[in-house]
Amino acid sequence: MDRFREMRVFLAVADERSFVAAARRLNVSPPTATRAVAALEERIGTPLLARTTRRVSLTAAGERYLEDCRRILAELAEMEESAAGTRLIPRGERKPG
């Protein structure tokens, strides 16, 4: 799974406070969501979420990382929209008709 996808899963889990709800929102299985966050935490080397049988909450590192994820994913969406928009801008001069 690529880093951006892992970040999107982490963001969904943090927003929903639930792996199951996040998986449902993203249309993936709960184990896929769990593996994505676990891979992210392993790569970073710190837990981002505190898990109990009843709830999921952010660690201090998770809170900082969540804000960075929001910013990065928003910038990525803006970049993609900007690039797609350049295709749609008419080029050249229009001759009066």
N, CA, C and O atoms as CSV, one atom per row, in Angstrom:
chain,resi,resn,atom,element,x,y,z
A,1,MET,N,N,0.858,-1.169,0.000
A,1,MET,CA,C,0.000,0.000,0.000
A,1,MET,C,C,0.908,1.238,0.000
A,1,MET,O,O,1.903,1.283,0.724
A,2,ASP,N,N,0.566,2.220,-0.800
A,2,ASP,CA,C,1.425,3.397,-0.859
A,2,ASP,C,C,1.203,4.306,0.344
A,2,ASP,O,O,0.212,4.177,1.063
A,3,ARG,N,N,2.126,5.210,0.546
A,3,ARG,CA,C,2.085,6.080,1.723
A,3,ARG,C,C,0.841,6.956,1.771
A,3,ARG,O,O,0.249,7.134,2.836
A,4,PHE,N,N,0.441,7.504,0.629
A,4,PHE,CA,C,-0.740,8.362,0.622
A,4,PHE,C,C,-1.984,7.572,1.006
A,4,PHE,O,O,-2.848,8.082,1.719
A,5,ARG,N,N,-2.077,6.352,0.546
A,5,ARG,CA,C,-3.235,5.526,0.913
A,5,ARG,C,C,-3.216,5.225,2.410
A,5,ARG,O,O,-4.254,5.275,3.071
A,6,GLU,N,N,-2.045,4.916,2.936
A,6,GLU,CA,C,-1.922,4.684,4.376
A,6,GLU,C,C,-2.334,5.930,5.155
A,6,GLU,O,O,-3.013,5.836,6.177
A,7,MET,N,N,-1.922,7.088,4.667
A,7,MET,CA,C,-2.283,8.340,5.330
A,7,MET,C,C,-3.797,8.556,5.290
A,7,MET,O,O,-4.390,8.994,6.276
A,8,ARG,N,N,-4.416,8.251,4.159
A,8,ARG,CA,C,-5.876,8.396,4.043
A,8,ARG,C,C,-6.599,7.459,5.007
A,8,ARG,O,O,-7.599,7.836,5.617
A,9,VAL,N,N,-6.088,6.239,5.138
A,9,VAL,CA,C,-6.696,5.284,6.076
A,9,VAL,C,C,-6.517,5.798,7.505
A,9,VAL,O,O,-7.467,5.789,8.287
A,10,PHE,N,N,-5.322,6.239,7.849
A,10,PHE,CA,C,-5.074,6.778,9.188
A,10,PHE,C,C,-6.012,7.940,9.483
A,10,PHE,O,O,-6.594,8.018,10.565
A,11,LEU,N,N,-6.156,8.832,8.526
A,11,LEU,CA,C,-7.044,9.985,8.685
A,11,LEU,C,C,-8.485,9.534,8.937
A,11,LEU,O,O,-9.164,10.073,9.811
A,12,ALA,N,N,-8.944,8.555,8.175
A,12,ALA,CA,C,-10.310,8.047,8.347
A,12,ALA,C,C,-10.483,7.399,9.716
A,12,ALA,O,O,-11.499,7.613,10.378
A,13,VAL,N,N,-9.506,6.612,10.146
A,13,VAL,CA,C,-9.593,5.967,11.467
A,13,VAL,C,C,-9.601,7.032,12.558
A,13,VAL,O,O,-10.371,6.933,13.514
A,14,ALA,N,N,-8.757,8.041,12.426
A,14,ALA,CA,C,-8.713,9.109,13.427
A,14,ALA,C,C,-10.035,9.873,13.466
A,14,ALA,O,O,-10.536,10.195,14.543
A,15,ASP,N,N,-10.595,10.159,12.304
A,15,ASP,CA,C,-11.877,10.881,12.247
A,15,ASP,C,C,-13.022,10.055,12.824
A,15,ASP,O,O,-13.849,10.563,13.581
A,16,GLU,N,N,-13.059,8.789,12.459
A,16,GLU,CA,C,-14.163,7.910,12.884
A,16,GLU,C,C,-13.954,7.338,14.281
A,16,GLU,O,O,-14.905,6.890,14.922
A,17,ARG,N,N,-12.707,7.353,14.752
A,17,ARG,CA,C,-12.345,6.727,16.035
A,17,ARG,C,C,-12.675,5.246,16.042
A,17,ARG,O,O,-12.994,4.661,17.077
A,18,SER,N,N,-12.587,4.644,14.835
A,18,SER,CA,C,-12.943,3.239,14.701
A,18,SER,C,C,-12.359,2.692,13.405
A,18,SER,O,O,-12.481,3.315,12.351
A,19,PHE,N,N,-11.723,1.524,13.487
A,19,PHE,CA,C,-11.216,0.878,12.280
A,19,PHE,C,C,-12.365,0.386,11.407
A,19,PHE,O,O,-12.310,0.492,10.181
A,20,VAL,N,N,-13.408,-0.153,12.041
A,20,VAL,CA,C,-14.537,-0.694,11.282
A,20,VAL,C,C,-15.253,0.426,10.529
A,20,VAL,O,O,-15.540,0.286,9.340
A,21,ALA,N,N,-15.542,1.526,11.203
A,21,ALA,CA,C,-16.227,2.645,10.555
A,21,ALA,C,C,-15.358,3.257,9.457
A,21,ALA,O,O,-15.864,3.629,8.398
A,22,ALA,N,N,-14.062,3.362,9.709
A,22,ALA,CA,C,-13.155,3.906,8.692
A,22,ALA,C,C,-13.103,2.987,7.475
A,22,ALA,O,O,-13.119,3.453,6.336
A,23,ALA,N,N,-13.040,1.686,7.720
A,23,ALA,CA,C,-13.010,0.723,6.617
A,23,ALA,C,C,-14.287,0.818,5.793
A,23,ALA,O,O,-14.247,0.786,4.563
A,24,ARG,N,N,-15.405,0.934,6.473
A,24,ARG,CA,C,-16.692,1.070,5.778
A,24,ARG,C,C,-16.682,2.339,4.917
A,24,ARG,O,O,-17.083,2.306,3.754
A,25,ARG,N,N,-16.226,3.449,5.491
A,25,ARG,CA,C,-16.166,4.732,4.773
A,25,ARG,C,C,-15.284,4.651,3.531
A,25,ARG,O,O,-15.597,5.242,2.498
A,26,LEU,N,N,-14.171,3.909,3.641
A,26,LEU,CA,C,-13.215,3.800,2.537
A,26,LEU,C,C,-13.496,2.625,1.611
A,26,LEU,O,O,-12.813,2.444,0.603
A,27,ASN,N,N,-14.500,1.830,1.954
A,27,ASN,CA,C,-14.863,0.658,1.162
A,27,ASN,C,C,-13.718,-0.360,1.080
A,27,ASN,O,O,-13.412,-0.897,0.015
A,28,VAL,N,N,-13.103,-0.604,2.233
A,28,VAL,CA,C,-12.077,-1.639,2.358
A,28,VAL,C,C,-12.458,-2.505,3.552
A,28,VAL,O,O,-13.360,-2.156,4.314
A,29,SER,N,N,-11.781,-3.619,3.713
A,29,SER,CA,C,-12.070,-4.487,4.853
A,29,SER,C,C,-11.402,-3.927,6.112
A,29,SER,O,O,-10.380,-3.247,6.022
A,30,PRO,N,N,-11.976,-4.210,7.281
A,30,PRO,CA,C,-11.324,-3.771,8.520
A,30,PRO,C,C,-9.887,-4.268,8.667
A,30,PRO,O,O,-9.034,-3.507,9.125
A,31,PRO,N,N,-9.580,-5.530,8.294
A,31,PRO,CA,C,-8.182,-5.948,8.381
A,31,PRO,C,C,-7.254,-5.135,7.463
A,31,PRO,O,O,-6.097,-4.893,7.807
A,32,THR,N,N,-7.760,-4.718,6.306
A,32,THR,CA,C,-6.950,-3.895,5.405
A,32,THR,C,C,-6.648,-2.558,6.065
A,32,THR,O,O,-5.518,-2.073,5.997
A,33,ALA,N,N,-7.643,-1.960,6.701
A,33,ALA,CA,C,-7.434,-0.690,7.402
A,33,ALA,C,C,-6.449,-0.868,8.550
A,33,ALA,O,O,-5.570,-0.030,8.754
A,34,THR,N,N,-6.593,-1.944,9.291
A,34,THR,CA,C,-5.690,-2.213,10.413
A,34,THR,C,C,-4.260,-2.387,9.926
A,34,THR,O,O,-3.332,-1.836,10.518
A,35,ARG,N,N,-4.074,-3.150,8.853
A,35,ARG,CA,C,-2.733,-3.372,8.304
A,35,ARG,C,C,-2.112,-2.073,7.792
A,35,ARG,O,O,-0.911,-1.857,7.948
A,36,ALA,N,N,-2.923,-1.212,7.185
A,36,ALA,CA,C,-2.407,0.050,6.651
A,36,ALA,C,C,-1.861,0.927,7.774
A,36,ALA,O,O,-0.773,1.490,7.657
A,37,VAL,N,N,-2.616,1.039,8.853
A,37,VAL,CA,C,-2.160,1.861,9.978
A,37,VAL,C,C,-0.953,1.216,10.658
A,37,VAL,O,O,-0.022,1.916,11.055
A,38,ALA,N,N,-0.961,-0.091,10.793
A,38,ALA,CA,C,0.172,-0.790,11.403
A,38,ALA,C,C,1.437,-0.591,10.568
A,38,ALA,O,O,2.517,-0.387,11.123
A,39,ALA,N,N,1.314,-0.648,9.249
A,39,ALA,CA,C,2.476,-0.433,8.376
A,39,ALA,C,C,2.990,0.997,8.512
A,39,ALA,O,O,4.199,1.228,8.537
A,40,LEU,N,N,2.075,1.947,8.600
A,40,LEU,CA,C,2.447,3.343,8.779
A,40,LEU,C,C,3.183,3.533,10.102
A,40,LEU,O,O,4.234,4.173,10.142
A,41,GLU,N,N,2.642,2.988,11.169
A,41,GLU,CA,C,3.277,3.101,12.485
A,41,GLU,C,C,4.648,2.426,12.501
A,41,GLU,O,O,5.587,2.928,13.118
A,42,GLU,N,N,4.755,1.297,11.825
A,42,GLU,CA,C,6.037,0.588,11.784
A,42,GLU,C,C,7.081,1.400,11.027
A,42,GLU,O,O,8.229,1.494,11.459
A,43,ARG,N,N,6.687,1.985,9.903
A,43,ARG,CA,C,7.619,2.777,9.108
A,43,ARG,C,C,8.074,4.015,9.881
A,43,ARG,O,O,9.252,4.373,9.850
A,44,ILE,N,N,7.136,4.669,10.574
A,44,ILE,CA,C,7.459,5.866,11.340
A,44,ILE,C,C,8.232,5.514,12.611
A,44,ILE,O,O,9.094,6.268,13.063
A,45,GLY,N,N,7.905,4.360,13.170
A,45,GLY,CA,C,8.603,3.907,14.374
A,45,GLY,C,C,7.968,4.363,15.669
A,45,GLY,O,O,8.619,4.382,16.714
A,46,THR,N,N,6.691,4.734,15.606
A,46,THR,CA,C,5.985,5.143,16.820
A,46,THR,C,C,4.489,4.887,16.674
A,46,THR,O,O,3.954,4.984,15.570
A,47,PRO,N,N,3.811,4.563,17.764
A,47,PRO,CA,C,2.356,4.378,17.673
A,47,PRO,C,C,1.652,5.713,17.456
A,47,PRO,O,O,1.977,6.716,18.091
A,48,LEU,N,N,0.696,5.702,16.560
A,48,LEU,CA,C,-0.107,6.886,16.271
A,48,LEU,C,C,-1.472,6.798,16.927
A,48,LEU,O,O,-2.117,7.812,17.193
A,49,LEU,N,N,-1.903,5.570,17.182
A,49,LEU,CA,C,-3.216,5.332,17.780
A,49,LEU,C,C,-3.072,4.448,19.009
A,49,LEU,O,O,-2.280,3.506,19.018
A,50,ALA,N,N,-3.843,4.758,20.044
A,50,ALA,CA,C,-3.958,3.894,21.217
A,50,ALA,C,C,-5.240,3.096,21.036
A,50,ALA,O,O,-6.319,3.665,20.871
A,51,ARG,N,N,-5.118,1.798,21.067
A,51,ARG,CA,C,-6.255,0.921,20.804
A,51,ARG,C,C,-6.668,0.185,22.068
A,51,ARG,O,O,-5.829,-0.329,22.809
A,52,THR,N,N,-7.952,0.144,22.298
A,52,THR,CA,C,-8.508,-0.742,23.321
A,52,THR,C,C,-9.600,-1.543,22.625
A,52,THR,O,O,-9.867,-1.340,21.441
A,53,THR,N,N,-10.219,-2.438,23.349
A,53,THR,CA,C,-11.291,-3.229,22.730
A,53,THR,C,C,-12.510,-2.368,22.434
A,53,THR,O,O,-13.342,-2.744,21.608
A,54,ARG,N,N,-12.631,-1.227,23.090
A,54,ARG,CA,C,-13.814,-0.389,22.928
A,54,ARG,C,C,-13.597,0.899,22.151
A,54,ARG,O,O,-14.554,1.480,21.639
A,55,ARG,N,N,-12.347,1.354,22.054
A,55,ARG,CA,C,-12.150,2.624,21.375
A,55,ARG,C,C,-10.747,2.772,20.806
A,55,ARG,O,O,-9.822,2.039,21.153
A,56,VAL,N,N,-10.633,3.742,19.928
A,56,VAL,CA,C,-9.361,4.111,19.318
A,56,VAL,C,C,-9.166,5.593,19.602
A,56,VAL,O,O,-10.072,6.395,19.377
A,57,SER,N,N,-7.994,5.956,20.091
A,57,SER,CA,C,-7.707,7.368,20.329
A,57,SER,C,C,-6.310,7.679,19.813
A,57,SER,O,O,-5.482,6.785,19.640
A,58,LEU,N,N,-6.066,8.942,19.575
A,58,LEU,CA,C,-4.777,9.389,19.067
A,58,LEU,C,C,-3.755,9.485,20.193
A,58,LEU,O,O,-4.079,9.904,21.303
A,59,THR,N,N,-2.525,9.096,19.900
A,59,THR,CA,C,-1.418,9.369,20.806
A,59,THR,C,C,-0.974,10.810,20.541
A,59,THR,O,O,-1.474,11.454,19.619
A,60,ALA,N,N,-0.045,11.310,21.339
A,60,ALA,CA,C,0.481,12.663,21.109
A,60,ALA,C,C,1.122,12.738,19.726
A,60,ALA,O,O,0.927,13.712,18.998
A,61,ALA,N,N,1.886,11.707,19.368
A,61,ALA,CA,C,2.504,11.678,18.036
A,61,ALA,C,C,1.426,11.597,16.957
A,61,ALA,O,O,1.565,12.201,15.893
A,62,GLY,N,N,0.361,10.858,17.225
A,62,GLY,CA,C,-0.745,10.727,16.285
A,62,GLY,C,C,-1.443,12.049,16.039
A,62,GLY,O,O,-1.834,12.345,14.910
A,63,GLU,N,N,-1.602,12.844,17.081
A,63,GLU,CA,C,-2.226,14.159,16.919
A,63,GLU,C,C,-1.396,15.055,16.010
A,63,GLU,O,O,-1.939,15.730,15.136
A,64,ARG,N,N,-0.082,15.061,16.214
A,64,ARG,CA,C,0.801,15.871,15.347
A,64,ARG,C,C,0.776,15.350,13.919
A,64,ARG,O,O,0.705,16.122,12.963
A,65,TYR,N,N,0.836,14.025,13.788
A,65,TYR,CA,C,0.865,13.424,12.452
A,65,TYR,C,C,-0.461,13.654,11.727
A,65,TYR,O,O,-0.471,13.851,10.512
A,66,LEU,N,N,-1.568,13.631,12.451
A,66,LEU,CA,C,-2.877,13.859,11.854
A,66,LEU,C,C,-2.953,15.233,11.199
A,66,LEU,O,O,-3.453,15.358,10.082
A,67,GLU,N,N,-2.467,16.249,11.874
A,67,GLU,CA,C,-2.493,17.600,11.304
A,67,GLU,C,C,-1.631,17.666,10.044
A,67,GLU,O,O,-2.017,18.294,9.058
A,68,ASP,N,N,-0.474,17.023,10.076
A,68,ASP,CA,C,0.384,16.994,8.882
A,68,ASP,C,C,-0.306,16.242,7.748
A,68,ASP,O,O,-0.229,16.657,6.592
A,69,CYS,N,N,-0.977,15.142,8.073
A,69,CYS,CA,C,-1.694,14.366,7.045
A,69,CYS,C,C,-2.783,15.207,6.395
A,69,CYS,O,O,-2.926,15.218,5.173
A,70,ARG,N,N,-3.542,15.904,7.213
A,70,ARG,CA,C,-4.601,16.763,6.660
A,70,ARG,C,C,-4.020,17.782,5.681
A,70,ARG,O,O,-4.551,17.981,4.588
A,71,ARG,N,N,-2.934,18.417,6.083
A,71,ARG,CA,C,-2.306,19.433,5.237
A,71,ARG,C,C,-1.759,18.820,3.946
A,71,ARG,O,O,-2.003,19.342,2.858
A,72,ILE,N,N,-1.036,17.736,4.065
A,72,ILE,CA,C,-0.414,17.105,2.899
A,72,ILE,C,C,-1.464,16.588,1.928
A,72,ILE,O,O,-1.340,16.793,0.720
A,73,LEU,N,N,-2.498,15.919,2.436
A,73,LEU,CA,C,-3.526,15.371,1.554
A,73,LEU,C,C,-4.345,16.486,0.907
A,73,LEU,O,O,-4.784,16.347,-0.235
A,74,ALA,N,N,-4.552,17.588,1.626
A,74,ALA,CA,C,-5.250,18.731,1.027
A,74,ALA,C,C,-4.405,19.345,-0.085
A,74,ALA,O,O,-4.927,19.709,-1.139
A,75,GLU,N,N,-3.098,19.460,0.153
A,75,GLU,CA,C,-2.205,19.998,-0.871
A,75,GLU,C,C,-2.144,19.073,-2.082
A,75,GLU,O,O,-2.105,19.540,-3.221
A,76,LEU,N,N,-2.137,17.770,-1.843
A,76,LEU,CA,C,-2.127,16.804,-2.941
A,76,LEU,C,C,-3.390,16.936,-3.784
A,76,LEU,O,O,-3.319,16.934,-5.013
A,77,ALA,N,N,-4.544,17.051,-3.132
A,77,ALA,CA,C,-5.801,17.208,-3.864
A,77,ALA,C,C,-5.783,18.504,-4.676
A,77,ALA,O,O,-6.244,18.536,-5.817
A,78,GLU,N,N,-5.252,19.560,-4.086
A,78,GLU,CA,C,-5.159,20.850,-4.789
A,78,GLU,C,C,-4.234,20.744,-6.005
A,78,GLU,O,O,-4.536,21.290,-7.067
A,79,MET,N,N,-3.122,20.051,-5.849
A,79,MET,CA,C,-2.193,19.861,-6.967
A,79,MET,C,C,-2.861,19.099,-8.099
A,79,MET,O,O,-2.709,19.456,-9.267
A,80,GLU,N,N,-3.601,18.048,-7.755
A,80,GLU,CA,C,-4.264,17.243,-8.776
A,80,GLU,C,C,-5.347,18.047,-9.485
A,80,GLU,O,O,-5.497,17.959,-10.704
A,81,GLU,N,N,-6.100,18.831,-8.720
A,81,GLU,CA,C,-7.133,19.672,-9.327
A,81,GLU,C,C,-6.502,20.717,-10.241
A,81,GLU,O,O,-7.017,20.994,-11.324
A,82,SER,N,N,-5.398,21.287,-9.806
A,82,SER,CA,C,-4.709,22.289,-10.604
A,82,SER,C,C,-4.188,21.680,-11.906
A,82,SER,O,O,-4.323,22.272,-12.976
A,83,ALA,N,N,-3.600,20.509,-11.804
A,83,ALA,CA,C,-3.079,19.851,-13.003
A,83,ALA,C,C,-4.211,19.474,-13.947
A,83,ALA,O,O,-4.086,19.637,-15.161
A,84,ALA,N,N,-5.299,18.980,-13.410
A,84,ALA,CA,C,-6.446,18.620,-14.247
A,84,ALA,C,C,-7.049,19.870,-14.865
A,84,ALA,O,O,-7.500,19.834,-16.010
A,85,GLY,N,N,-7.067,20.971,-14.132
A,85,GLY,CA,C,-7.616,22.220,-14.629
A,85,GLY,C,C,-6.822,22.790,-15.781
A,85,GLY,O,O,-7.388,23.471,-16.636
A,86,THR,N,N,-5.528,22.535,-15.830
A,86,THR,CA,C,-4.723,23.069,-16.925
A,86,THR,C,C,-5.107,22.418,-18.244
A,86,THR,O,O,-4.921,23.015,-19.304
A,87,ARG,N,N,-5.637,21.207,-18.194
A,87,ARG,CA,C,-6.104,20.546,-19.416
A,87,ARG,C,C,-7.349,21.219,-19.965
A,87,ARG,O,O,-7.596,21.208,-21.171
A,88,LEU,N,N,-8.126,21.801,-19.072
A,88,LEU,CA,C,-9.424,22.318,-19.451
A,88,LEU,C,C,-9.404,23.785,-19.879
A,88,LEU,O,O,-10.405,24.308,-20.369
A,89,ILE,N,N,-8.264,24.444,-19.691
A,89,ILE,CA,C,-8.174,25.858,-20.041
A,89,ILE,C,C,-7.958,25.983,-21.549
A,89,ILE,O,O,-7.002,25.420,-22.083
A,90,PRO,N,N,-8.835,26.714,-22.242
A,90,PRO,CA,C,-8.668,26.881,-23.688
A,90,PRO,C,C,-7.371,27.614,-24.003
A,90,PRO,O,O,-6.960,28.513,-23.269
A,91,ARG,N,N,-6.745,27.231,-25.076
A,91,ARG,CA,C,-5.493,27.852,-25.513
A,91,ARG,C,C,-5.717,28.559,-26.847
A,91,ARG,O,O,-6.610,28.204,-27.616
A,92,GLY,N,N,-4.900,29.551,-27.098
A,92,GLY,CA,C,-4.975,30.249,-28.375
A,92,GLY,C,C,-5.978,31.402,-28.330
A,92,GLY,O,O,-6.604,31.676,-27.305
A,93,GLU,N,N,-6.103,32.051,-29.459
A,93,GLU,CA,C,-7.016,33.189,-29.551
A,93,GLU,C,C,-8.268,32.786,-30.289
A,93,GLU,O,O,-8.234,31.981,-31.220
A,94,ARG,N,N,-9.350,33.350,-29.867
A,94,ARG,CA,C,-10.622,33.094,-30.536
A,94,ARG,C,C,-10.840,34.195,-31.566
A,94,ARG,O,O,-10.742,35.384,-31.263
A,95,LYS,N,N,-11.133,33.776,-32.772
A,95,LYS,CA,C,-11.369,34.740,-33.838
A,95,LYS,C,C,-12.823,35.210,-33.798
A,95,LYS,O,O,-13.738,34.397,-33.666
A,96,PRO,N,N,-13.035,36.527,-33.914
A,96,PRO,CA,C,-14.414,37.013,-33.912
A,96,PRO,C,C,-15.175,36.417,-35.071
A,96,PRO,O,O,-14.633,36.205,-36.156
A,97,GLY,N,N,-16.403,36.160,-34.828
A,97,GLY,CA,C,-17.124,35.431,-35.730
A,97,GLY,C,C,-18.075,35.781,-36.662
A,97,GLY,O,O,-18.590,34.919,-37.373
